[in-house]
Amino acid sequence: MTVYEAIKQMRDLSKKGEPFSFTFASYSKTKDSSDGNIHVSRGLLRKRDSEANNQYADCQESYTNLDTGEPRRFWQCCLLVFNGQTLTIS
């Protein structure tokens, strides 16, 4: 499965309120660093930010970690695993 197919499935599940698990490589553009891979056991995507609020909105996904209640973001290209399935970029 590709990253983009996974994101489509994540959006579909989120619309239904059905949580999913995923893993991504963290990356901070401002710090130009990573804290390693982040695993979210139960998450849902949130509505995508507008470019007026986030200049990288077309490259990032906003999500809520249901275990912590935290609203967070990840870079699409850093998505590694969706519901246990390793992803490809192509």
WORA-V108419 format. One record per residue. N is the residue number from 1. PSI is psi as a letter, one per 40 degrees, with the letter a starting at -180 (999 if undefined). OMEGA is omega as a letter, one per 40 degrees, with the letter a starting at -180 (NA if undefined). Layout:
# WORA-V108419
N & PSI & OMEGA
N & PSI & OMEGA
This chain:
# WORA-V108419
1 & i & i
2 & i & i
3 & d & a
4 & d & i
5 & d & i
6 & d & a
7 & d & i
8 & d & i
9 & d & i
10 & d & i
11 & d & i
12 & d & i
13 & d & a
14 & d & i
15 & d & i
16 & e & a
17 & f & a
18 & h & a
19 & i & i
20 & i & i
21 & i & i
22 & i & i
23 & h & i
24 & i & i
25 & h & i
26 & i & i
27 & h & i
28 & h & i
29 & d & a
30 & d & i
31 & e & a
32 & f & a
33 & i & i
34 & i & i
35 & e & i
36 & a & a
37 & i & i
38 & h & i
39 & h & i
40 & h & a
41 & d & a
42 & h & a
43 & i & i
44 & i & i
45 & i & i
46 & i & i
47 & h & a
48 & h & i
49 & i & i
50 & i & i
51 & d & i
52 & d & i
53 & d & a
54 & h & a
55 & e & i
56 & e & a
57 & d & a
58 & e & a
59 & e & a
60 & i & i
61 & h & i
62 & h & a
63 & i & i
64 & h & i
65 & h & a
66 & e & i
67 & d & a
68 & e & a
69 & e & a
70 & h & i
71 & h & a
72 & i & i
73 & i & i
74 & i & i
75 & h & a
76 & d & a
77 & e & a
78 & e & i
79 & h & a
80 & d & a
81 & h & i
82 & h & a
83 & f & i
84 & e & a
85 & h & i
86 & h & a
87 & i & i
88 & i & a
89 & d & a
90 & 999 & NA
